[in-house]
Amino acid sequence: MFEFIEKAKLKIRQRLESRKLHKQ
């Protein structure tokens, strides 16, 4: 379970970073 949460956090973080790059 813990690993699943960590992987989900990484995916969310990558999505947020990709959005920032697209906006810029």
PDBQT receptor file of N, H, CA, C and O in Angstrom, charges set to zero:
ATOM      1  N   MET A   1       0.838  -1.208   0.000  1.00  0.00    +0.000 N 
ATOM      2  CA  MET A   1       0.000   0.000   0.000  1.00  0.00    +0.000 C 
ATOM      3  C   MET A   1       0.868   1.251   0.000  1.00  0.00    +0.000 C 
ATOM      4  O   MET A   1       0.616   2.188  -0.758  1.00  0.00    +0.000 OA
ATOM      5  N   PHE A   2       1.886   1.264   0.849  1.00  0.00    +0.000 N 
ATOM      6  H   PHE A   2       2.091   0.502   1.464  1.00  0.00    +0.000 HD
ATOM      7  CA  PHE A   2       2.733   2.461   0.951  1.00  0.00    +0.000 C 
ATOM      8  C   PHE A   2       3.397   2.764  -0.388  1.00  0.00    +0.000 C 
ATOM      9  O   PHE A   2       3.447   3.916  -0.819  1.00  0.00    +0.000 OA
ATOM     10  N   GLU A   3       3.904   1.721  -1.040  1.00  0.00    +0.000 N 
ATOM     11  H   GLU A   3       3.863   0.786  -0.689  1.00  0.00    +0.000 HD
ATOM     12  CA  GLU A   3       4.581   1.929  -2.335  1.00  0.00    +0.000 C 
ATOM     13  C   GLU A   3       3.595   2.489  -3.357  1.00  0.00    +0.000 C 
ATOM     14  O   GLU A   3       3.956   3.335  -4.175  1.00  0.00    +0.000 OA
ATOM     15  N   PHE A   4       2.348   2.014  -3.306  1.00  0.00    +0.000 N 
ATOM     16  H   PHE A   4       2.055   1.327  -2.642  1.00  0.00    +0.000 HD
ATOM     17  CA  PHE A   4       1.343   2.498  -4.255  1.00  0.00    +0.000 C 
ATOM     18  C   PHE A   4       1.122   3.997  -4.068  1.00  0.00    +0.000 C 
ATOM     19  O   PHE A   4       1.017   4.744  -5.042  1.00  0.00    +0.000 OA
ATOM     20  N   ILE A   5       1.053   4.430  -2.809  1.00  0.00    +0.000 N 
ATOM     21  H   ILE A   5       1.139   3.824  -2.018  1.00  0.00    +0.000 HD
ATOM     22  CA  ILE A   5       0.851   5.859  -2.523  1.00  0.00    +0.000 C 
ATOM     23  C   ILE A   5       2.040   6.665  -3.031  1.00  0.00    +0.000 C 
ATOM     24  O   ILE A   5       1.861   7.723  -3.633  1.00  0.00    +0.000 OA
ATOM     25  N   GLU A   6       3.240   6.174  -2.792  1.00  0.00    +0.000 N 
ATOM     26  H   GLU A   6       3.385   5.314  -2.302  1.00  0.00    +0.000 HD
ATOM     27  CA  GLU A   6       4.443   6.894  -3.244  1.00  0.00    +0.000 C 
ATOM     28  C   GLU A   6       4.433   7.021  -4.771  1.00  0.00    +0.000 C 
ATOM     29  O   GLU A   6       4.758   8.080  -5.307  1.00  0.00    +0.000 OA
ATOM     30  N   LYS A   7       4.061   5.946  -5.467  1.00  0.00    +0.000 N 
ATOM     31  H   LYS A   7       3.797   5.085  -5.032  1.00  0.00    +0.000 HD
ATOM     32  CA  LYS A   7       4.028   5.998  -6.936  1.00  0.00    +0.000 C 
ATOM     33  C   LYS A   7       2.976   7.001  -7.392  1.00  0.00    +0.000 C 
ATOM     34  O   LYS A   7       3.202   7.742  -8.348  1.00  0.00    +0.000 OA
ATOM     35  N   ALA A   8       1.840   7.033  -6.724  1.00  0.00    +0.000 N 
ATOM     36  H   ALA A   8       1.656   6.431  -5.947  1.00  0.00    +0.000 HD
ATOM     37  CA  ALA A   8       0.776   7.982  -7.089  1.00  0.00    +0.000 C 
ATOM     38  C   ALA A   8       1.276   9.408  -6.907  1.00  0.00    +0.000 C 
ATOM     39  O   ALA A   8       1.014  10.274  -7.741  1.00  0.00    +0.000 OA
ATOM     40  N   LYS A   9       1.996   9.650  -5.814  1.00  0.00    +0.000 N 
ATOM     41  H   LYS A   9       2.208   8.946  -5.136  1.00  0.00    +0.000 HD
ATOM     42  CA  LYS A   9       2.528  11.004  -5.569  1.00  0.00    +0.000 C 
ATOM     43  C   LYS A   9       3.482  11.401  -6.685  1.00  0.00    +0.000 C 
ATOM     44  O   LYS A   9       3.453  12.541  -7.148  1.00  0.00    +0.000 OA
ATOM     45  N   LEU A  10       4.328  10.471  -7.120  1.00  0.00    +0.000 N 
ATOM     46  H   LEU A  10       4.352   9.545  -6.743  1.00  0.00    +0.000 HD
ATOM     47  CA  LEU A  10       5.280  10.777  -8.191  1.00  0.00    +0.000 C 
ATOM     48  C   LEU A  10       4.531  11.120  -9.479  1.00  0.00    +0.000 C 
ATOM     49  O   LEU A  10       4.909  12.054 -10.187  1.00  0.00    +0.000 OA
ATOM     50  N   LYS A  11       3.474  10.372  -9.784  1.00  0.00    +0.000 N 
ATOM     51  H   LYS A  11       3.167   9.613  -9.209  1.00  0.00    +0.000 HD
ATOM     52  CA  LYS A  11       2.710  10.639 -11.014  1.00  0.00    +0.000 C 
ATOM     53  C   LYS A  11       2.069  12.020 -10.946  1.00  0.00    +0.000 C 
ATOM     54  O   LYS A  11       2.102  12.775 -11.917  1.00  0.00    +0.000 OA
ATOM     55  N   ILE A  12       1.487  12.346  -9.797  1.00  0.00    +0.000 N 
ATOM     56  H   ILE A  12       1.460  11.732  -9.008  1.00  0.00    +0.000 HD
ATOM     57  CA  ILE A  12       0.841  13.657  -9.645  1.00  0.00    +0.000 C 
ATOM     58  C   ILE A  12       1.877  14.760  -9.785  1.00  0.00    +0.000 C 
ATOM     59  O   ILE A  12       1.635  15.762 -10.458  1.00  0.00    +0.000 OA
ATOM     60  N   ARG A  13       3.024  14.580  -9.155  1.00  0.00    +0.000 N 
ATOM     61  H   ARG A  13       3.220  13.766  -8.609  1.00  0.00    +0.000 HD
ATOM     62  CA  ARG A  13       4.081  15.602  -9.222  1.00  0.00    +0.000 C 
ATOM     63  C   ARG A  13       4.528  15.801 -10.668  1.00  0.00    +0.000 C 
ATOM     64  O   ARG A  13       4.727  16.932 -11.110  1.00  0.00    +0.000 OA
ATOM     65  N   GLN A  14       4.685  14.692 -11.409  1.00  0.00    +0.000 N 
ATOM     66  H   GLN A  14       4.523  13.773 -11.050  1.00  0.00    +0.000 HD
ATOM     67  CA  GLN A  14       5.118  14.798 -12.806  1.00  0.00    +0.000 C 
ATOM     68  C   GLN A  14       4.064  15.535 -13.627  1.00  0.00    +0.000 C 
ATOM     69  O   GLN A  14       4.408  16.328 -14.503  1.00  0.00    +0.000 OA
ATOM     70  N   ARG A  15       2.771  15.278 -13.349  1.00  0.00    +0.000 N 
ATOM     71  H   ARG A  15       2.492  14.633 -12.638  1.00  0.00    +0.000 HD
ATOM     72  CA  ARG A  15       1.707  15.959 -14.102  1.00  0.00    +0.000 C 
ATOM     73  C   ARG A  15       1.749  17.451 -13.828  1.00  0.00    +0.000 C 
ATOM     74  O   ARG A  15       1.617  18.257 -14.749  1.00  0.00    +0.000 OA
ATOM     75  N   LEU A  16       1.933  17.827 -12.562  1.00  0.00    +0.000 N 
ATOM     76  H   LEU A  16       2.040  17.172 -11.813  1.00  0.00    +0.000 HD
ATOM     77  CA  LEU A  16       1.984  19.253 -12.218  1.00  0.00    +0.000 C 
ATOM     78  C   LEU A  16       3.170  19.910 -12.903  1.00  0.00    +0.000 C 
ATOM     79  O   LEU A  16       3.045  21.017 -13.426  1.00  0.00    +0.000 OA
ATOM     80  N   GLU A  17       4.307  19.251 -12.907  1.00  0.00    +0.000 N 
ATOM     81  H   GLU A  17       4.408  18.351 -12.482  1.00  0.00    +0.000 HD
ATOM     82  CA  GLU A  17       5.502  19.822 -13.540  1.00  0.00    +0.000 C 
ATOM     83  C   GLU A  17       5.285  19.950 -15.048  1.00  0.00    +0.000 C 
ATOM     84  O   GLU A  17       5.688  20.946 -15.648  1.00  0.00    +0.000 OA
ATOM     85  N   SER A  18       4.657  18.960 -15.655  1.00  0.00    +0.000 N 
ATOM     86  H   SER A  18       4.329  18.151 -15.167  1.00  0.00    +0.000 HD
ATOM     87  CA  SER A  18       4.418  19.010 -17.104  1.00  0.00    +0.000 C 
ATOM     88  C   SER A  18       3.476  20.163 -17.422  1.00  0.00    +0.000 C 
ATOM     89  O   SER A  18       3.645  20.824 -18.447  1.00  0.00    +0.000 OA
ATOM     90  N   ARG A  19       2.478  20.423 -16.560  1.00  0.00    +0.000 N 
ATOM     91  H   ARG A  19       2.341  19.886 -15.727  1.00  0.00    +0.000 HD
ATOM     92  CA  ARG A  19       1.554  21.535 -16.794  1.00  0.00    +0.000 C 
ATOM     93  C   ARG A  19       2.312  22.846 -16.747  1.00  0.00    +0.000 C 
ATOM     94  O   ARG A  19       2.091  23.725 -17.580  1.00  0.00    +0.000 OA
ATOM     95  N   LYS A  20       3.205  22.986 -15.778  1.00  0.00    +0.000 N 
ATOM     96  H   LYS A  20       3.385  22.272 -15.101  1.00  0.00    +0.000 HD
ATOM     97  CA  LYS A  20       3.986  24.226 -15.658  1.00  0.00    +0.000 C 
ATOM     98  C   LYS A  20       4.799  24.446 -16.927  1.00  0.00    +0.000 C 
ATOM     99  O   LYS A  20       4.873  25.567 -17.430  1.00  0.00    +0.000 OA
ATOM    100  N   LEU A  21       5.411  23.384 -17.446  1.00  0.00    +0.000 N 
ATOM    101  H   LEU A  21       5.352  22.474 -17.037  1.00  0.00    +0.000 HD
ATOM    102  CA  LEU A  21       6.229  23.508 -18.656  1.00  0.00    +0.000 C 
ATOM    103  C   LEU A  21       5.357  23.918 -19.841  1.00  0.00    +0.000 C 
ATOM    104  O   LEU A  21       5.768  24.744 -20.656  1.00  0.00    +0.000 OA
ATOM    105  N   HIS A  22       4.154  23.345 -19.942  1.00  0.00    +0.000 N 
ATOM    106  H   HIS A  22       3.821  22.674 -19.280  1.00  0.00    +0.000 HD
ATOM    107  CA  HIS A  22       3.275  23.674 -21.057  1.00  0.00    +0.000 C 
ATOM    108  C   HIS A  22       2.817  25.123 -20.973  1.00  0.00    +0.000 C 
ATOM    109  O   HIS A  22       2.727  25.805 -21.993  1.00  0.00    +0.000 OA
ATOM    110  N   LYS A  23       2.526  25.600 -19.762  1.00  0.00    +0.000 N 
ATOM    111  H   LYS A  23       2.600  25.046 -18.933  1.00  0.00    +0.000 HD
ATOM    112  CA  LYS A  23       2.067  26.989 -19.604  1.00  0.00    +0.000 C 
ATOM    113  C   LYS A  23       3.177  27.953 -19.998  1.00  0.00    +0.000 C 
ATOM    114  O   LYS A  23       2.920  28.963 -20.653  1.00  0.00    +0.000 OA
ATOM    115  N   GLN A  24       4.398  27.649 -19.606  1.00  0.00    +0.000 N 
ATOM    116  H   GLN A  24       4.607  26.829 -19.073  1.00  0.00    +0.000 HD
ATOM    117  CA  GLN A  24       5.508  28.529 -19.950  1.00  0.00    +0.000 C 
ATOM    118  C   GLN A  24       5.755  28.435 -21.454  1.00  0.00    +0.000 C 
ATOM    119  O   GLN A  24       6.653  29.097 -21.974  1.00  0.00    +0.000 OA
TER     120      GLN A  24
